[in-house]
Amino acid sequence: MKIQGRTFAISGGASGLGLSLAQTLLSAGANVAILDLPPKDNPSSSSSSSSSSSFETHPALSTLPKDRHIFIPCDVTSTSAITTAVSHLQKWISSTNLPLGGIIPAAGIGLPSLILDKSLQPAPISSIDFVLSVNLRGTLDLIRQLLPLLASVTPVDEDGERGVIIMVASSAAFEGQMGQVAYAASKGAVASMTLPMARDLSRFGIRVVTIAPSMFESAMTAQLSDKVRKGLEKAMEFPVRAGKPEEFASLAKHAIENPMLNGVVIRLDGATRMPSKL
Ligand SMILES: NC(=O)c1ccc[n+]([C@@H]2O[C@H](COP(=O)([O-])OP(=O)(O)OC[C@H]3O[C@@H](n4cnc5c(N)ncnc54)[C@H](O)[C@@H]3O)[C@@H](O)[C@H]2O)c1
């Protein structure tokens, strides 16, 4: 699908992999709507209950072309916040006339926790719920609420393609490490729903591709200690380094452009297979 002249909605697009993809899509001539939590120093801009039609800004997006992106504050764990965000997006699309071309739910959190710790304390259900709520429910809810908009777009090519969904799983979908039960559950579910979602949406000319990255440089992995980082490097084949956000963005761009990629989970991991322990 041609990227130029379309609008892409990216959750978690104010940081890391989502931000890099936003930059790549903007360079390819698209408009980008970034749905993310409000910046920490401006919590009043939360959209959870906002019905305002004015769009906010985010400091992480200050270098993006102002007339071609919007930041819509949105906590993806809140169905009503997504509903409000979708309505903002619809208004923006009406004003730009660049139809929706894709949905990229990239918002995600790690929050490691052993299912049972050394003192026999089970993992708090609140932390399990939180991980599932952002990574799985938030992904599904965002897609679910944006789909009517994407499925209403006039098909753009001879295949009748309307758009593409790019979901973000993880190596943890296949080889979750210690402490990653909830994260692996959320990412395994994202990987598992790729094919049925593609099957549901084929009648609308909407493709679904999931990318499963290994360790990539981002705010999420910046928190890792040197010891953990070195341990992860030992498990790497080639190249022996974390992935770069632009390498994720480059694959996502290709997945949008290549109509034969559909219903598939693509590992982006340099052949790394995560060990149990580091
Ligand atoms: N970086 C890695 O090594 C790696 C590896 C595999 C998968 N992933 C996945 O890639 C995706 C992007 O992660 P990243 O590495 O860029 O991390 P990141 O922390 O840089 O970016 C995640 C973004 O999601 C946003 N977010 C978190 N909770 C949210 C919520 N409730 N509502 C809206 N936005 C929310 C954050 O504010 C942040 O901007 C995630 O789904 C993550 O699980 C990352």
The ligand as a Gaussian input file, in Angstrom:
#p B3LYP/6-31G(d) Opt

LIG

0 1
 N       12.370000      -2.121000      23.188000
 C       12.350000      -3.436000      23.168000
 O       13.363000      -4.095000      23.423000
 C       11.090000      -4.161000      22.767000
 C       11.202000      -5.508000      22.456000
 C       10.060000      -6.206000      22.091000
 C        8.844000      -5.561000      22.043000
 N        8.761000      -4.235000      22.370000
 C        7.446000      -3.610000      22.306000
 O        7.523000      -2.485000      21.481000
 C        6.511000      -1.555000      21.855000
 C        7.145000      -0.184000      21.989000
 O        8.023000      -0.222000      23.108000
 P        9.332000       0.685000      23.188000
 O       10.477000      -0.227000      23.346000
 O        9.331000       1.678000      22.103000
 O        9.098000       1.336000      24.618000
 P        8.959000       2.860000      25.052000
 O        8.820000       2.795000      26.538000
 O       10.045000       3.679000      24.474000
 O        7.585000       3.316000      24.375000
 C        6.351000       2.846000      24.829000
 C        5.347000       3.972000      24.713000
 O        4.065000       3.445000      25.131000
 C        3.439000       4.458000      25.888000
 N        2.437000       3.886000      26.783000
 C        2.636000       3.106000      27.865000
 N        1.472000       2.852000      28.471000
 C        0.518000       3.472000      27.749000
 C       -0.884000       3.598000      27.872000
 N       -1.550000       3.017000      28.888000
 N       -1.561000       4.319000      26.935000
 C       -0.906000       4.918000      25.919000
 N        0.423000       4.852000      25.753000
 C        1.122000       4.135000      26.668000
 C        4.570000       5.109000      26.676000
 O        4.194000       6.387000      27.169000
 C        5.659000       5.167000      25.626000
 O        5.607000       6.364000      24.877000
 C        5.903000      -2.103000      23.141000
 O        4.698000      -2.760000      22.848000
 C        6.937000      -3.094000      23.628000
 O        6.373000      -4.112000      24.418000
 C        9.859000      -3.523000      22.724000

